Amino acid sequence: MTKDIIGFGIAGNFARHLEQAGESADFVGIETAEEDAPKGIFPTYVPGDETFLGIWPFSSTTITNPGKPIQMEPEIALLCDIAYEEENVSAITPTRFGAYNDCSIRIEGAPKISVKKNWGANSKGITEQLLPLDSFSHGSMLDHYALTSFIKRNGTLHQYGENSPLSTYSYFYEKLTDWIVDRLNNQQETGPLENLKALLKKAAYPKQMLISIGATRYTPYGETHYLENGDILYVITYDTRLYTHEEIMKMAEKDTFYEEGISLLKQRVAS
């Protein structure tokens, strides 16, 4: 993954997450084709952009505390190839996937989602273990993967996001990639959302995209605890054919993980 990629995230692709995050009011005026459809796509990194979006925000080790309330947002990220026909995106092809932290500032009344997502270096988390995909469709390896997350505070491990099979995303597989292509070509600047086609042009039509596909629901602990300096964050996607959730939790407690069938993101929060 190079700095020539463009970074995006998806809002509202997991039931009840926006309500837990206090962001559902931001999307009151956004119309969707289906009730459970994601609300839109927001930028996290645009190569060559002269605003804050041009700052590389991704880290596999650190979250920089901006001095404002922040929460971990455990997600799956897809590294995708982008194909174009003239100035339109004709297809995206996910090639790798892995654990991602779409860490977010919790402020009300932000003009765009993006201002809560990129506050400089080390404001996003991406695993070093982006795993190769056999395909992105029913019957693939992802049928068997789940996503979980923890926070270790003062030596005590807490479940932060619910343990969630990837199949429980609202939009997934071909339904998700078709929707992403449509939004990249047609999403306009409205409310908290931005014109994505203009951003692709500004980035000189990048060949790859890193897109996080939505945060899972919080546990009661995750919903009510913002991040603090010294916290250790774990976002883990794992093959349920190889490990139980209890085994993954024990690995986090011991801070020792197997490599097979696991994509691990571990970060420390620091000023």
N, C-alpha and C positions, 0 to 999 in steps of 0.2 A: 504494500500500500504506500503510495507516494503522495506528495503534497499537490499533485496535479488533479487529484480526485475532487469531487464536489460533495459536501456533506449535507444531508437532509434528515429530518425526523418526521414521524407521523403522530398526529394528535388524535386521541380518542379511538384507538383500535383495540381497547380492552374494556369490557363493561365495567362501569362505575369508577374507573380510575380518575377521570376528570372531576367527578364530584368529590372524591377523597382529597384531591389536590387543590380543591377550591377554585378550579378553572372553568367549570361548566358555564358560568355566566358569560365568559369571553366569547362563547360560540352560539349565543342565543339567536343571532341573526344569520347564522350559516345554515343553508339548506343542504340536505344530503338526499341521495337517491333512496336510501333505506334507513330505517330507524337506527340500526346498529352499525351503519357505515362510519368509517373514520371521518373526522371533521375537516381534515386538510393536512397539507405538508408544509413544514417550515424549514428554512435554511439554518444550518449550524456552521458551515464553512464554505466560502466561495473564493476560490483562488483568484488572486488579482484584484479583489474588491478593496477599495480604499477606505471602507468603514471597518468597524469592529469585526465584520464577517470575514475579512481577509486575514484575521489572526488564526493561526493553527491552534485549535483548542484541545486536541486529543492527547491523552496520556494513558499509559498502562500502569502507572505507579502512584500518581498524585492527583488530588483534587485541591485546588487553591481556594481557600475560604475567602469570599469577597467581602466579608464583614456584614453580610445580610443573611436572612434565613434561607437555607438551602436544604433540599431533600435529594436523596439518591432516587433515581428512577431506573430500576432494573429492566433491561430490554434485551431483545435480540437485534443484532445489526446484520445486514446483508451487504456484502461487497458485490456490486453488480457491474457488468459491462453494459454500456449504453450504445444503441445503434440509432442513427439519424437518417431521415429522408429530408434533405434540404434543412430547414430550420425546425423541423418537428422531430420529436422522439418517436421512432417506429417500434422499438422494443427495448426491454431491459432483460438481462440474463443474470440471475444470481449465481455466483460462482463459489462464494465462501460465506460462512456465517460464524457468529460468535457472541460472547457475552459483552454487554455494553451498559454504560451508566450515562443516561441522558440527564445528568445532574441539572437541577433547575432552581433558580431563585424564586422564592415565593413572595411576589409583590402584586398588589391589586392595581388594575388600571394601566398595565403596560400597553403601549400602542401596538406592539407586535410580539408574537411569541418569541421570536429570535432574540430579543433583547434580554430575555430571561435565561437564554440557553448558552450564549457565548459571552463571557465577561473577561476573556483573555486566555492566556496559556493555562493549561491544566484545568479547564472547566468542563471537559468531557472525558469519559473513560472508555477505552477500547482494549479488549484483550490482545495479548501477544499471540494467542492461539486461535486464529481464524481458521476454522476447519473447512476442508474442501467438501462441496456438495456433490452427491451423486445425481440429484435432480431436485427441482423445487416443485414437486407435485405429489398428489396422494400416492402412497406406496413407497415413498422415498424414506431415507434414514430419519428425516425429521418427524415422521409419524411416531417415533419412539423417544424423542427428546423432550425434556422439561427444563424449566427455568426457575431458579430459586435465588434468594439473596439474604445476606446476613450483615449485621454490623457488630463489631467487637468493640465495646466501650469499657474502659478500665478493666480489661481482661475478661469481661463477661460477654458471651455471644448471644445475640438476639436475632430472631427471624424478622426481617425488615419487609420483604415482599412475600406474597403467598407463593408456595410451590405450585407451579402452573404448567401443565402440558402445553407445548407450543400449538397444538391443534385447537386450543381454546381461544386463540386470537379471533377477533370478530371477522377480519378478512385475512386470508392466508392462501398460499399457493397461487394458482392462476388467477383467482379472483382478486388477490392483492396486487399482483404485477400488472394486470389489466387496468386496475384502478390507478396505480401509480403512473402508468403511461398517460392515462387520460388527464390526471391532475398536472403532470409536468407540462402538458401541451395547453391546458385550458384553465388552470387556476388563475384567477384574477386577484388583484390587490383589493381586498375587502376585509373590513374588521381587523382581526389579528393576523390575517394571512397576507402573503405577498405573491406577486406575479413571478411564477417560477420560470417561465419561458424567458423572461428578461434576464434572470440570474444565470441561466444556462448560456445565454448569449454573452453576458459579461465575462463568464468564465471561459470563453472561447470554445464552447461545446466539448466539455471534458469527456474522455472515453470511459471513465469509471465513476461510480457513485457509491458512497457509503451511506446507507439509509437505515436508521433505527426504526423499528416497526411498531413501537408503542409500549408503554410501561404497564406492567402487571398491577394488580390490586395490592394495596398495602395491607399488612397486618395491623392490628390496633397499635402496636408499638411503632411501626413505621409511619403510620398516619399522624402520630402525635409527637414524634421526636425529630427535630431538625439536626443537621450534622454539626459536630463540634471538632475543634482541633484535637488531633490524636486518635480520632476514630479510625478503625480499620474496616474497609468496605469490601464485601465479597459479592460478586455477581457470577453465577455459575450456571451454565447450561450443560446437561449431562444426559447420557444414554441410559434410559431406564431399564434396558435389557441387561446392563452391566452393574448398575448401582441402585440401591434404594435411597430415598431421601434421607433416612436416618444415617446411612453410611456417608452421604455427602456432608451432613451436619457434623459428624464426628471428624471428618477431614478438616473442616473449617475450625473446629475447636482445637485440633492439634496443629493447624496450619501446615498440613502435609497432604498433598493431593496426588492421586494417580494421574497419568497423562492420557491414557487410552479413553476415548469417548467423553472427554471433558474439555470444555472451553472455560477457562478461569480468568476473571478480572479481579485483581486485588489492588486496592488503592488506600493510601493514607491521606487524611484531611490535614492540611497545614496552611498557615498564613503565608 
